[in-house]
Amino acid sequence: MKPLIERERIPVTLFSYPSAISNASYAMTWEQLAALKATGLFSIESHSYWHPNFRKEERRLSADTYRKFVELQMTNPGRCSYGGWIRQPTCWRGRLGSTMMS
């Protein structure tokens, strides 16, 4: 699809979950994402950290544990390492040259 996107100049937004980037065989690497972003046609945005099934987790966990689980998935604990944060805008900047939404 990339040749078509570039030829037609179609802007694309990719939503990625950081735990998979450069870690899962099906996922893109940080270098591949940076190359797409460099075209000026791709915006790379954050998804939850590892793509949980929130409905399943809500049924399985106590209310307090579920709240903490959601916070872990959707907020910034303040570190850039695995499990600590690639969601943090400065972490994305270090990997992709900008914050998520720029």
QUILINZI-V517341 format. One record per run of one state. SS is the DSSP state (@ for helix, = for strand, . for the rest). FROM is the first residue (numbers start at 0). TO is the last residue. Records with the same first field share a line. If there is no record, write none. Layout:
SS->FROM-TO + FROM-TO
This chain:
.->0-0 + 8-10 + 16-28 + 38-40 + 46-52 + 60-61 + 74-87 + 96-101
@->1-7 + 29-37 + 53-59 + 62-73 + 88-95
=->11-15 + 41-45
